[in-house]
Amino acid sequence: MWPLTVSILPPPLVVQIRHSLSSFLAGGVSALAFGYYTVHQDVWKAAELVDSRLGSVARETVSAQETMQARVLALEGEVSKLKGKIEEAKLKAS
């Protein structure tokens, strides 16, 4: 029969290891939570910057396209004038 005064206590080394491990895990979880929050904020800021840059590029592209279209229209007008002059010169030559 077991004596009633025997208590089952873990050895001090096991208690120390358990305490160290639980402290390490708590610190690790805290660091991961902070890291996740920081990365999440950085991703949102980067996404906002990318959206802003895409908007400015889109505006620049539209402006450049409008300028190019105006130049093309002017050149088409010049080409039609030159074609008219060529036709006149052909009619005079014949």
Residue frames as a rotation matrix with the C-alpha (Angstrom) as fourth column:
MET 1
0.576 0.818 0.000 0.00
0.818 -0.576 0.000 0.00
0.000 0.000 -1.000 0.00
TRP 2
-0.100 -0.588 0.803 1.15
0.534 -0.713 -0.455 3.51
0.840 0.383 0.385 -0.80
PRO 3
-0.489 -0.060 -0.870 1.88
0.834 -0.325 -0.446 5.79
-0.256 -0.944 0.209 2.08
LEU 4
0.529 0.839 0.126 -0.43
0.848 -0.515 -0.130 8.75
-0.045 0.176 -0.983 2.30
THR 5
0.542 -0.362 -0.758 2.36
0.144 -0.849 0.509 11.26
-0.828 -0.385 -0.408 2.79
VAL 6
-0.475 -0.725 0.499 3.93
0.642 0.102 0.760 10.70
-0.602 0.681 0.416 -0.61
SER 7
0.495 0.582 -0.645 3.29
-0.071 -0.713 -0.698 13.65
-0.866 0.391 -0.312 -2.86
ILE 8
0.175 -0.379 0.909 3.93
0.930 0.366 -0.026 13.62
-0.322 0.850 0.416 -6.55
LEU 9
0.670 -0.079 -0.738 5.83
-0.114 -0.993 0.002 16.81
-0.734 0.083 -0.674 -7.32
PRO 10
0.888 -0.403 0.221 7.73
0.319 0.194 -0.928 17.35
0.331 0.894 0.300 -10.52
PRO 11
0.125 -0.915 -0.384 11.46
0.960 0.014 0.280 17.76
-0.250 -0.403 0.880 -10.12
PRO 12
0.311 -0.007 -0.950 12.68
0.189 -0.980 0.069 21.37
-0.931 -0.201 -0.303 -10.02
LEU 13
-0.759 -0.641 -0.113 14.43
-0.002 -0.171 0.985 21.03
-0.651 0.748 0.129 -13.40
VAL 14
-0.554 0.640 0.532 11.17
0.827 0.351 0.439 20.07
0.094 0.683 -0.724 -15.12
VAL 15
0.453 0.726 -0.517 9.37
0.775 -0.608 -0.175 23.03
-0.441 -0.321 -0.838 -13.54
GLN 16
-0.064 -0.571 -0.818 12.13
-0.039 -0.818 0.574 25.38
-0.997 0.068 0.030 -14.68
ILE 17
-0.919 -0.267 0.291 12.06
0.244 0.196 0.950 24.00
-0.310 0.944 -0.114 -18.24
ARG 18
-0.158 0.949 0.274 8.26
0.987 0.143 0.073 24.24
0.030 0.282 -0.959 -18.37
HIS 19
0.477 0.292 -0.829 8.38
0.465 -0.884 -0.044 27.84
-0.746 -0.364 -0.558 -17.15
SER 20
-0.456 -0.738 -0.497 11.10
-0.129 -0.498 0.858 28.75
-0.881 0.455 0.132 -19.67
LEU 21
-0.843 0.164 0.512 9.23
0.530 0.413 0.741 27.08
-0.089 0.896 -0.435 -22.51
SER 22
0.201 0.979 -0.018 5.94
0.971 -0.202 -0.131 28.77
-0.132 0.009 -0.991 -21.65
SER 23
0.300 -0.178 -0.937 7.71
0.140 -0.964 0.228 32.16
-0.944 -0.199 -0.264 -21.45
PHE 24
-0.771 -0.635 -0.048 9.41
-0.006 -0.067 0.998 31.50
-0.637 0.770 0.048 -24.78
LEU 25
-0.560 0.632 0.536 6.12
0.827 0.384 0.411 30.53
0.054 0.673 -0.738 -26.42
ALA 26
0.450 0.735 -0.508 4.31
0.755 -0.616 -0.223 33.56
-0.477 -0.283 -0.832 -25.00
GLY 27
-0.047 -0.567 -0.823 7.06
-0.129 -0.813 0.567 35.84
-0.991 0.133 -0.035 -26.32
GLY 28
-0.892 -0.296 0.341 6.99
0.247 0.313 0.917 34.10
-0.378 0.902 -0.206 -29.68
VAL 29
-0.115 0.938 0.328 3.24
0.993 0.117 0.011 34.50
-0.028 0.327 -0.945 -30.00
SER 30
0.499 0.260 -0.827 3.49
0.396 -0.917 -0.049 38.17
-0.771 -0.303 -0.560 -29.03
ALA 31
-0.452 -0.757 -0.472 6.25
-0.182 -0.440 0.879 38.77
-0.873 0.484 0.061 -31.57
LEU 32
-0.796 0.210 0.568 4.27
0.591 0.469 0.656 36.99
-0.129 0.858 -0.497 -34.30
ALA 33
0.276 0.956 -0.096 1.15
0.924 -0.291 -0.249 39.02
-0.266 -0.020 -0.964 -33.52
PHE 34
0.343 -0.224 -0.912 3.11
0.017 -0.970 0.244 42.28
-0.939 -0.099 -0.329 -33.65
GLY 35
-0.735 -0.678 -0.001 4.91
-0.041 0.043 0.998 41.20
-0.677 0.734 -0.060 -36.82
TYR 36
-0.437 0.666 0.604 1.62
0.894 0.397 0.210 40.26
-0.100 0.632 -0.769 -38.48
TYR 37
0.560 0.667 -0.492 0.12
0.634 -0.727 -0.265 43.63
-0.534 -0.163 -0.829 -37.58
THR 38
0.000 -0.658 -0.753 3.18
-0.196 -0.738 0.646 45.48
-0.981 0.148 -0.129 -38.88
VAL 39
-0.877 -0.322 0.356 3.28
0.236 0.357 0.904 43.54
-0.418 0.877 -0.238 -42.15
HIS 40
-0.065 0.945 0.320 -0.48
0.979 0.123 -0.165 44.00
-0.195 0.303 -0.933 -42.58
GLN 41
0.577 0.239 -0.781 -0.12
0.255 -0.961 -0.106 47.78
-0.776 -0.138 -0.616 -42.18
ASP 42
-0.415 -0.818 -0.399 2.84
-0.252 -0.318 0.914 47.85
-0.874 0.480 -0.074 -44.59
VAL 43
-0.711 0.208 0.671 0.86
0.651 0.556 0.517 45.92
-0.265 0.805 -0.531 -47.19
TRP 44
0.393 0.919 -0.034 -2.06
0.857 -0.379 -0.349 48.34
-0.333 0.108 -0.937 -46.96
LYS 45
0.368 -0.327 -0.871 0.25
-0.113 -0.945 0.307 51.36
-0.923 -0.015 -0.385 -47.27
ALA 46
-0.726 -0.684 0.076 2.01
-0.052 0.164 0.985 49.79
-0.686 0.711 -0.155 -50.27
ALA 47
-0.367 0.675 0.640 -1.33
0.907 0.412 0.084 49.00
-0.207 0.612 -0.763 -51.91
GLU 48
0.629 0.589 -0.508 -2.46
0.500 -0.806 -0.316 52.60
-0.596 -0.055 -0.801 -51.46
LEU 49
-0.047 -0.740 -0.671 0.80
-0.331 -0.622 0.709 53.87
-0.942 0.255 -0.216 -53.00
VAL 50
-0.821 -0.221 0.527 0.43
0.348 0.538 0.768 51.49
-0.453 0.814 -0.364 -55.95
ASP 51
0.113 0.944 0.309 -3.17
0.960 -0.024 -0.278 52.60
-0.255 0.328 -0.910 -56.50
SER 52
0.568 0.040 -0.822 -2.11
0.101 -0.995 0.022 56.24
-0.817 -0.096 -0.569 -56.33
ARG 53
-0.467 -0.832 -0.299 0.71
-0.292 -0.174 0.941 55.68
-0.835 0.527 -0.161 -58.82
LEU 54
-0.636 0.306 0.709 -1.56
0.708 0.597 0.377 53.75
-0.308 0.742 -0.596 -61.17
GLY 55
0.488 0.853 -0.184 -4.04
0.733 -0.515 -0.444 56.63
-0.473 0.082 -0.877 -61.07
SER 56
0.335 -0.421 -0.843 -1.36
-0.295 -0.897 0.330 59.17
-0.895 0.139 -0.424 -61.94
VAL 57
-0.766 -0.597 0.239 -0.02
0.000 0.372 0.928 56.94
-0.643 0.711 -0.285 -64.73
ALA 58
-0.199 0.786 0.585 -3.55
0.926 0.347 -0.152 56.58
-0.322 0.512 -0.796 -66.10
ARG 59
0.687 0.439 -0.579 -4.00
0.302 -0.897 -0.322 60.37
-0.661 0.046 -0.749 -66.11
GLU 60
-0.146 -0.828 -0.542 -0.63
-0.432 -0.440 0.787 60.85
-0.890 0.349 -0.294 -67.82
THR 61
-0.746 -0.116 0.656 -1.54
0.413 0.692 0.592 58.22
-0.522 0.712 -0.468 -70.40
VAL 62
0.284 0.925 0.252 -4.87
0.876 -0.143 -0.460 59.84
-0.389 0.352 -0.851 -71.19
SER 63
0.588 -0.128 -0.799 -3.18
-0.126 -0.990 0.066 63.23
-0.799 0.062 -0.598 -71.53
ALA 64
-0.521 -0.846 -0.115 -0.49
-0.318 0.068 0.946 61.81
-0.792 0.529 -0.304 -73.81
GLN 65
-0.509 0.400 0.762 -3.11
0.744 0.649 0.156 60.01
-0.433 0.647 -0.628 -75.89
GLU 66
0.614 0.761 -0.211 -5.14
0.576 -0.615 -0.539 63.20
-0.540 0.209 -0.816 -76.31
THR 67
0.239 -0.627 -0.741 -2.02
-0.453 -0.747 0.486 65.08
-0.859 0.220 -0.463 -77.38
MET 68
-0.749 -0.538 0.387 -1.09
0.021 0.564 0.825 62.33
-0.662 0.626 -0.411 -79.82
GLN 69
-0.067 0.816 0.574 -4.61
0.888 0.311 -0.338 62.29
-0.454 0.488 -0.746 -81.25
ALA 70
0.715 0.286 -0.638 -4.47
0.084 -0.941 -0.328 66.06
-0.694 0.181 -0.697 -81.82
ARG 71
-0.224 -0.881 -0.416 -1.10
-0.537 -0.245 0.807 65.70
-0.813 0.405 -0.418 -83.58
VAL 72
-0.672 0.027 0.740 -2.44
0.469 0.789 0.398 62.87
-0.573 0.614 -0.543 -85.76
LEU 73
0.422 0.896 0.138 -5.45
0.740 -0.253 -0.624 64.95
-0.524 0.365 -0.770 -86.77
ALA 74
0.524 -0.306 -0.794 -3.17
-0.368 -0.923 0.113 67.88
-0.768 0.233 -0.597 -87.68
LEU 75
-0.585 -0.810 0.038 -0.91
-0.358 0.301 0.884 65.59
-0.728 0.504 -0.466 -89.72
GLU 76
-0.326 0.558 0.763 -3.89
0.764 0.631 -0.135 64.02
-0.557 0.539 -0.632 -91.49
GLY 77
0.718 0.567 -0.403 -5.00
0.280 -0.766 -0.579 67.52
-0.637 0.303 -0.709 -92.46
GLU 78
0.088 -0.789 -0.608 -1.54
-0.647 -0.510 0.567 68.29
-0.757 0.344 -0.555 -93.83
VAL 79
-0.721 -0.334 0.607 -1.48
0.134 0.792 0.596 64.98
-0.679 0.511 -0.526 -95.76
SER 80
0.178 0.859 0.479 -4.88
0.808 0.150 -0.569 65.69
-0.561 0.489 -0.668 -97.31
LYS 81
0.688 -0.006 -0.726 -3.65
-0.229 -0.951 -0.209 69.18
-0.689 0.310 -0.655 -98.37
LEU 82
-0.362 -0.913 -0.189 -0.53
-0.578 0.061 0.813 67.65
-0.731 0.404 -0.550 -99.95
LYS 83
-0.509 0.265 0.819 -2.64
0.564 0.821 0.085 65.04
-0.650 0.505 -0.567 -101.74
GLY 84
0.616 0.779 -0.113 -4.83
0.482 -0.486 -0.729 67.83
-0.623 0.395 -0.675 -103.08
LYS 85
0.372 -0.573 -0.730 -1.75
-0.615 -0.741 0.268 69.72
-0.695 0.350 -0.628 -104.35
ILE 86
-0.666 -0.622 0.412 -0.43
-0.158 0.657 0.737 66.54
-0.729 0.426 -0.536 -105.98
GLU 87
-0.065 0.741 0.669 -3.76
0.784 0.452 -0.425 65.99
-0.617 0.497 -0.611 -107.74
GLU 88
0.772 0.312 -0.554 -3.77
0.013 -0.879 -0.477 69.60
-0.636 0.361 -0.682 -108.94
ALA 89
-0.093 -0.901 -0.424 -0.24
-0.680 -0.254 0.687 69.23
-0.727 0.352 -0.589 -110.27
LYS 90
-0.635 -0.076 0.769 -1.22
0.329 0.874 0.358 66.02
-0.699 0.480 -0.529 -112.10
LEU 91
0.407 0.874 0.265 -4.24
0.699 -0.112 -0.706 67.75
-0.588 0.473 -0.657 -113.67
LYS 92
0.652 -0.228 -0.723 -2.09
-0.396 -0.916 -0.068 70.71
-0.646 0.331 -0.688 -114.80
ALA 93
-0.425 -0.904 0.043 0.55
-0.499 0.273 0.823 68.37
-0.756 0.328 -0.567 -116.21
SER 94
-0.484 0.239 0.842 -1.91
0.570 0.816 0.096 66.39
-0.664 0.526 -0.531 -118.29
